[in-house]
Amino acid sequence: MFLAACNAKERGSTEITLWHAYRGAEADALQAVVEIYNSANAARGVQVRTLPVPFDAYADKISAAVPRGRGPDLFLFAQDRLGGWAEAGQAVEPIGFLLEERHRSRFLPNMLEAMTYRGQVYGLPFNFKSLALIRNTALAPEAPTTSQELAAIARANTQAARGIYGLAFQYQNFDFQAALLNGFGGGALDERNRAILDRAENARAFELLLRWKDEDPKLPPEPSGALITSLFNSQRAAFVISGPWFFGEVAPEIAAAVSPLPTLDEAGGAPIRPWVFVEGVFIAQGSKNVDEAFAFADFLTGPDAAAVMAAQGRQLPANAEVYQRREIADDPVLAGFRQQLDSAVLIPNAAEMALVWAPGEQASRRILRKEAGPAAALADAQAALERSIADLRRPQP
């Protein structure tokens, strides 16, 4: 061991820095993977060092630090900011020239597509997150397959006057609402990244949400994340719509199961289609260790690292092979979210996507507060989004 360390020192050492925004089990699992890699590569003098960054400041830190040469070699982030960074040309390195067929065939369907912008691959898919239907099996033994079944079971479990709800989720958040918009055939952007908020299908989706909220089955008012967790853990919510992170908050005495969101009777049987956020590992623009950074990214997205991140970090790896391993395939939570992926939609990775949130959330607030009907509020949001996109695409002098 001492001799290997001396040899590594003589050859010089390389430190690869990796930024992430993980906490808790995810951070611990990532560190375990890093330690495996560092041990295997100590003789070569290559070591990876991680730096956690608070999530709320993470995107801005990447945008500010990397162009100034103060960034990491690698960072983990979802695809929704990729287009803006790629167009700016100062945050992410294209890596298509480094890919071999084994990389292109490694991942679940559409995962590599999320890392691709305007025909160029910028990252390797690491994991994915989407919403799904989570239920307390003591209150709802079977998973509903249609929206009417969901409403009926939720109705039977609702006593709103006593603070008991059959269905609870953060319906005021636009990314939660998008699952219904997509299910009805609407959405935020079309395939050419043009605004489509004013589509009639989106208004119909909001009409259904209002019915769920106010009439049948009735949803909790002001549904913060903390409230949703409290309701579920106190047996006062039969169903929750949330993502894999929610299971880190479920009380051990609650028997919880996950299944795909149901189909929409109100939309001809189309499935509710949540957005999928694919977190990739990106090489930061200006890294002086591109080859070694890619070597670690290769390891990080392989089946062995994926197994650690799934079992210990409770992540959903983008790696396809890991789901063939018995300990992963037999995990009902991981299997449930993996099944949801088949009817989910990649959140757009275009630069325009960053412009969607403000008008989308403004429309949502107006609709839920009954300040405007869905069609009128979405028409205003459409106009605001079109103006923002026009400004984005206006030629610079």
URCOR-V294466 format. One record per run of one state. SS is the DSSP state (helix for helix, strand for strand, loop for the rest). FROM is the first residue (numbers start at 1). LEN is the number of residues. If there is no record, write none. Layout:
BEGIN
ss = (SS,SS)
from = (FROM,FROM)
len = (LEN,LEN)
END
This chain:
BEGIN
ss = (loop,helix,loop,strand,loop,helix,loop,strand,loop,helix,loop,strand,helix,loop,strand,loop,helix,loop,helix,loop,strand,loop,helix,loop,strand,loop,strand,loop,strand,loop,strand,loop,strand,helix,loop,strand,helix,loop,strand,loop,helix,loop,strand,loop,strand,loop,helix,loop,helix,loop,strand,loop,helix,loop,strand,loop,strand,helix,loop,strand,loop,strand,loop,helix,loop,helix,loop,strand,loop,strand,loop,helix,loop,helix,loop,helix,loop,strand,loop,helix,loop,helix,loop)
from = (1,2,12,14,21,24,45,46,53,55,69,74,79,89,92,93,96,99,101,105,107,108,111,115,116,118,120,122,123,131,132,137,146,147,157,159,160,163,164,169,174,184,189,190,195,196,200,215,225,234,237,243,244,249,256,260,263,265,268,270,272,275,285,290,301,303,312,317,318,319,320,321,325,326,330,332,344,345,347,351,369,374,394)
len = (1,10,2,7,3,21,1,7,2,14,5,5,10,3,1,3,3,2,4,2,1,3,4,1,2,2,2,1,8,1,5,9,1,10,2,1,3,1,5,5,10,5,1,5,1,4,15,10,9,3,6,1,5,7,4,3,2,3,2,2,3,10,5,11,2,9,5,1,1,1,1,4,1,4,2,12,1,2,4,18,5,20,4)
END
